[in-house]
Amino acid sequence: MTEWAAKRFWTGATVTEAETGYGIALDGRAVKTPAKMPLAVPTRALAAAIAAEWDAVGERIDPRAMPMTRSANAAIDKVAHQHGEVADMIAAYGGTDLLCYRATNPQELVLRQSEEWDPLLDWADSALGVRLRPVTGVMPEAQDPAALAALRARVHAHDPFALAALHDLVALSGSLIIGLAAEADARDIATLWQVSRLDEAWQAELWGADEEAEDMAAVKRAAFLHSKEFFLLLGEASAPSTPT
């Protein structure tokens, strides 16, 4: 059975118990990922959310309307087989974290960046034991190797499902610290998205909003909020262990 069949062929979707957690069945037939792996997730809550997406399908399947299914597929088919590479890619954001690259002018933007970004760097220092240093300008400057190593260890401690969600939080915001803060509930998720869009918001205030850019930002925001919801449904099952 292929997951992305064009037309709906089932009556109902149910959650089942699987060897590796919880699966989803369509009229008793187990759902598989695009790579033909069992679609099994760590928590019943996530499986129930995926089953609800399948139950909500109309006459034809639209993968864009099934974000929980797509994220689970990515974790199983891609991240699980490339865990180290994906973790390294995410951890690399720490070396060029959005929160560390500050404007030199105008003073109003400099002040706004400091007011909104410094508290998150302080949170990383107190909660994660990692201090990243703000720099001015756009040229990369090396961060403390020990801080980057600690961030890398923390990222690698995530299981494939949590890593898939963290990847999107970090890639969409441009900040490893924002991604980890979202995972840890350090700030409201909508606020964190706004913080990541500070520079874009500033430009829009100066020159007016661009409709196409606003539409793209709305799509990214929805994906950012979805990734946090995915974390919530994973619960404790995918919480990263404390790096040693």
HELIX and SHEET records of a PDB file:
HELIX    1   1 ARG A   44  ASP A   55  1                                  12    
HELIX    2   2 PRO A   63  ALA A   65  5                                   3    
HELIX    3   3 PRO A   67  ASP A   77  1                                  11    
HELIX    4   4 VAL A   79  HIS A   81  5                                   3    
HELIX    5   5 HIS A   83  ALA A   91  1                                   9    
HELIX    6   6 ALA A   92  THR A   96  5                                   5    
HELIX    7   7 LEU A   98  CYS A  100  5                                   3    
HELIX    8   8 GLN A  107  TRP A  123  1                                  17    
HELIX    9   9 ALA A  124  LEU A  128  3                                   5    
HELIX   10  10 PRO A  145  HIS A  156  1                                  12    
HELIX   11  11 PRO A  160  SER A  173  1                                  14    
HELIX   12  12 LEU A  176  GLU A  183  1                                   8    
HELIX   13  13 ILE A  189  SER A  196  1                                   8    
HELIX   14  14 LEU A  198  TRP A  207  1                                  10    
HELIX   15  15 GLU A  211  LEU A  234  1                                  24    
HELIX   16  16 GLY A  235  SER A  238  5                                   4    
SHEET    1   A 3 ALA A  13  ALA A  18  0                                        
SHEET    2   A 3 GLY A  21  LEU A  26 -1                                        
SHEET    3   A 3 ARG A  29  ALA A  30 -1                                        
SHEET    1   B 3 ALA A  13  ALA A  18  0                                        
SHEET    2   B 3 GLY A  21  LEU A  26 -1                                        
SHEET    3   B 3 ALA A  40  VAL A  41 -1                                        
SHEET    1   C 2 TYR A 101  ARG A 102  0                                        
SHEET    2   C 2 VAL A 135  THR A 136  1                                        
END                                                                             
